[in-house]
Amino acid sequence: MPLTTLALDLGNTALKYGVFESGGLLESGTLAAPAQLGELWQRYQPQHAILASVATEAAGQPWLAELAKAAALGQVLPFRPGFTPLPLRNAYATPHTLGADRLAGAVGAASLRPGRDTLLLDAGTALKFDLVTADGTYHGGSIAPGLHMRLRALHTFTGRLPLLELPEAATPVQLIGDATASSILSGVVNGAVAEAIGLVAEYRRRYPHLCVLLTGGDASYLLPRLAPAIGSIFAVPELVLLGLDKILRYNVDI
């Protein structure tokens, strides 16, 4: 009988879910309230579930409580970096402080590119880079403000700069802004793109055969802007959920 699992990723702004069967994704989406888990469980009857959270521990409790109501659900695994066994080696110096989403994404990347040096670029609330080497070791990377955070920071910490939204993905962003709005967009968008291209180049100097994966809410926005300079870059929207499923299955088998 195929093993059906439920992966939950509680982020800073939403909870994302993925239903997996035999390692393949059946359905993914976003849930607004814990009560919606009941309907999801009724439809798929998963045998096991995993919850990762970058929010406070208190924010995750209502979701865990709702999962506990599913009497037939087997293991409900709260994913805790530094404590939960992993299908890769974690060389991070402070594993207990590592964000669950970063580590789950690294596990997902390693599962998609086994035996390859792989750099994961997660373009979400923060812009994160994470490296997994060919021997299956997670090393860490970098964290910087994401695109929306940069826009909000310019507005919040200045007296007169407006709060802007990102233009449509297909809309070009001027290099030389000729007004305040276009100057902000140039700094935020072109600056983040230049930052990403520069970091990938540095990683490739150390790891010449590096594979680059892109995920996160702004992945589709950055992909066409990065690909001409980076070359082969693969967008994997549900990479964190995939990693959570791999972690769950690894622990169920222990």
C-alpha positions as CSV (number, residue, x, y, z in Angstrom):
1,M,0.0,0.0,0.0
2,P,1.5,3.4,-1.0
3,L,2.5,5.6,1.9
4,T,0.6,8.9,1.9
5,T,2.1,11.8,3.9
6,L,1.3,15.4,4.7
7,A,4.0,18.1,4.9
8,L,3.3,21.4,6.5
9,D,5.5,24.5,6.3
10,L,4.5,27.3,8.6
11,G,6.2,30.5,7.4
12,N,6.2,34.1,8.3
13,T,3.1,34.9,6.2
14,A,1.3,31.6,5.5
15,L,1.1,27.8,6.0
16,K,1.9,25.8,2.9
17,Y,1.0,22.1,2.6
18,G,1.9,19.2,0.4
19,V,0.3,15.8,0.1
20,F,2.7,13.1,-1.1
21,E,2.3,9.5,-2.1
22,S,5.4,7.3,-2.6
23,G,7.5,10.5,-2.7
24,G,5.5,12.1,-5.4
25,L,3.5,15.3,-4.9
26,L,-0.3,14.9,-5.2
27,E,-1.5,18.3,-4.1
28,S,-0.1,21.5,-2.6
29,G,-1.5,24.8,-1.6
30,T,-2.0,27.2,1.3
31,L,-4.1,26.9,4.4
32,A,-5.5,29.9,6.3
33,A,-6.7,28.2,9.5
34,P,-6.0,25.0,11.4
35,A,-9.6,23.8,11.0
36,Q,-8.9,23.3,7.3
37,L,-6.5,20.5,8.1
38,G,-9.5,18.3,9.0
39,E,-11.0,18.5,5.5
40,L,-7.6,17.9,3.9
41,W,-7.1,14.8,6.1
42,Q,-10.5,13.5,5.2
43,R,-9.7,13.7,1.5
44,Y,-6.3,12.0,1.6
45,Q,-6.1,10.0,4.9
46,P,-2.4,10.5,5.2
47,Q,-0.6,8.0,7.5
48,H,2.0,10.4,8.8
49,A,2.5,14.2,8.9
50,I,5.4,16.6,9.5
51,L,5.2,20.3,10.6
52,A,8.1,22.8,10.2
53,S,7.8,26.4,11.4
54,V,9.9,29.5,11.2
55,A,7.3,31.3,13.2
56,T,7.1,31.2,17.0
57,E,6.6,27.8,18.8
58,A,3.2,29.1,20.0
59,A,2.1,29.8,16.4
60,G,2.6,26.1,15.6
61,Q,0.7,24.7,18.5
62,P,-2.9,25.2,17.0
63,W,-1.8,23.3,13.9
64,L,-0.3,20.4,15.9
65,A,-3.4,20.3,18.1
66,E,-5.6,20.0,15.0
67,L,-3.4,17.2,13.7
68,A,-3.8,15.4,17.0
69,K,-7.5,15.1,16.4
70,A,-7.0,12.8,13.5
71,A,-7.2,9.5,15.4
72,A,-5.9,7.3,12.5
73,L,-2.9,9.5,11.9
74,G,0.4,7.8,12.8
75,Q,3.5,9.8,13.5
76,V,3.1,13.6,13.7
77,L,6.7,14.9,13.5
78,P,7.5,18.5,14.6
79,F,10.6,19.2,12.6
80,R,13.3,20.6,14.9
81,P,16.7,21.4,13.3
82,G,19.5,20.1,15.5
83,F,17.2,17.4,17.0
84,T,15.3,15.6,14.2
85,P,17.4,13.0,12.4
86,L,18.1,13.9,8.8
87,P,19.0,12.0,5.5
88,L,22.1,14.2,5.2
89,R,25.0,15.4,7.3
90,N,24.5,18.8,8.9
91,A,27.8,20.7,9.3
92,Y,26.1,24.0,10.4
93,A,28.0,25.4,13.4
94,T,24.8,26.2,15.3
95,P,22.3,23.6,14.1
96,H,19.7,24.5,16.8
97,T,19.4,28.1,15.4
98,L,19.0,27.0,11.8
99,G,15.7,27.8,10.1
100,A,13.6,24.7,9.5
101,D,12.8,26.0,5.9
102,R,16.5,26.3,5.1
103,L,17.3,22.8,6.2
104,A,14.2,21.2,4.6
105,G,15.1,23.0,1.3
106,A,18.6,21.6,1.5
107,V,17.3,18.1,2.0
108,G,15.0,18.5,-0.9
109,A,17.9,19.8,-3.1
110,A,20.1,16.9,-2.1
111,S,17.3,14.4,-3.0
112,L,16.9,16.0,-6.5
113,R,20.6,16.3,-7.2
114,P,22.3,13.3,-5.3
115,G,26.1,13.3,-5.7
116,R,26.2,16.9,-6.9
117,D,27.4,20.1,-5.4
118,T,24.1,22.0,-5.2
119,L,23.3,25.6,-4.3
120,L,19.8,26.5,-3.3
121,L,18.5,30.0,-3.8
122,D,15.3,30.6,-1.8
123,A,13.6,33.8,-2.8
124,G,11.0,34.4,-0.1
125,T,10.6,36.8,2.8
126,A,14.4,36.6,2.9
127,L,16.8,35.9,0.1
128,K,18.7,32.7,1.3
129,F,21.5,30.7,-0.2
130,D,22.3,27.2,1.0
131,L,25.0,24.8,-0.1
132,V,24.9,21.0,-0.1
133,T,28.0,19.3,-1.4
134,A,28.3,16.1,-3.4
135,D,29.0,14.0,-0.3
136,G,25.6,14.9,1.1
137,T,26.7,17.5,3.6
138,Y,24.8,20.7,4.3
139,H,27.2,23.6,5.0
140,G,25.1,26.7,5.4
141,G,25.1,29.8,3.2
142,S,23.7,33.4,3.6
143,I,20.5,35.3,4.5
144,A,19.6,38.7,3.2
145,P,16.4,40.7,3.0
146,G,14.0,39.5,0.3
147,L,12.5,41.8,-2.4
148,H,9.4,42.8,-0.5
149,M,11.3,43.3,2.7
150,R,13.7,45.7,0.9
151,L,10.8,47.7,-0.4
152,R,9.2,47.9,3.0
153,A,12.5,48.8,4.8
154,L,13.1,51.8,2.4
155,H,9.6,53.1,3.2
156,T,9.7,52.4,7.0
157,F,13.1,53.7,7.8
158,T,13.0,56.9,5.8
159,G,10.9,59.9,6.0
160,R,9.6,60.4,2.5
161,L,10.3,57.3,0.3
162,P,7.0,55.7,-0.8
163,L,6.0,52.1,-0.3
164,L,6.1,50.3,-3.7
165,E,5.0,47.0,-5.0
166,L,7.0,44.9,-7.4
167,P,5.9,45.4,-11.0
168,E,4.7,42.5,-13.1
169,A,7.4,39.9,-13.7
170,A,7.6,40.6,-17.4
171,T,7.9,44.4,-16.8
172,P,11.5,45.6,-17.3
173,V,13.1,47.5,-14.5
174,Q,15.2,50.5,-15.5
175,L,18.9,50.3,-14.6
176,I,19.1,54.1,-14.3
177,G,16.0,55.3,-12.4
178,D,14.9,58.7,-13.6
179,A,12.3,59.2,-10.8
180,T,12.1,58.2,-7.2
181,A,9.9,55.2,-7.9
182,S,12.1,53.8,-10.7
183,S,15.2,54.5,-8.6
184,I,13.8,52.4,-5.8
185,L,12.9,49.6,-8.1
186,S,16.3,49.7,-9.7
187,G,18.0,49.5,-6.4
188,V,15.8,46.7,-5.0
189,V,15.3,44.5,-8.1
190,N,18.6,45.1,-10.0
191,G,20.5,45.1,-6.7
192,A,19.1,41.7,-5.6
193,V,19.8,40.3,-9.1
194,A,23.4,41.5,-9.1
195,E,23.8,40.2,-5.5
196,A,22.5,36.7,-6.6
197,I,24.6,36.6,-9.7
198,G,27.8,37.7,-7.8
199,L,27.2,35.1,-5.1
200,V,26.6,32.3,-7.5
201,A,29.8,33.2,-9.3
202,E,31.7,33.0,-6.0
203,Y,30.3,29.6,-5.2
204,R,31.2,28.4,-8.7
205,R,34.8,29.4,-8.3
206,R,34.9,27.0,-5.4
207,Y,32.6,24.3,-6.9
208,P,33.0,24.5,-10.7
209,H,30.2,21.9,-11.4
210,L,27.7,23.5,-9.1
211,C,24.0,22.9,-9.8
212,V,21.7,25.9,-8.9
213,L,18.1,25.4,-7.7
214,L,15.6,28.3,-7.2
215,T,12.5,28.2,-5.0
216,G,10.4,30.6,-2.9
217,G,7.5,33.0,-3.6
218,D,9.6,35.3,-5.8
219,A,11.3,32.5,-7.8
220,S,9.3,33.0,-10.9
221,Y,10.1,36.8,-10.7
222,L,13.8,36.3,-10.4
223,L,14.2,33.3,-12.8
224,P,14.2,35.3,-16.1
225,R,16.4,37.9,-14.6
226,L,19.0,35.4,-13.4
227,A,19.1,32.8,-16.1
228,P,20.9,34.9,-18.8
229,A,23.9,35.4,-16.4
230,I,23.8,32.2,-14.4
231,G,22.9,29.7,-17.2
232,S,21.4,26.5,-16.0
233,I,19.1,27.2,-13.1
234,F,16.2,25.0,-12.2
235,A,13.0,26.4,-10.5
236,V,11.5,23.9,-8.0
237,P,8.5,25.7,-6.4
238,E,7.7,23.0,-3.8
239,L,11.3,22.2,-2.8
240,V,10.8,22.9,1.0
241,L,7.8,20.6,1.1
242,L,9.6,17.9,-0.8
243,G,12.5,18.1,1.7
244,L,10.0,17.8,4.6
245,D,8.5,14.7,3.0
246,K,12.0,13.2,2.7
247,I,12.7,14.0,6.4
248,L,9.4,12.5,7.5
249,R,9.9,9.3,5.5
250,Y,13.4,9.0,6.8
251,N,12.2,9.2,10.4
252,V,9.3,6.8,9.8
253,D,11.8,4.2,8.5
254,I,14.1,4.6,11.6
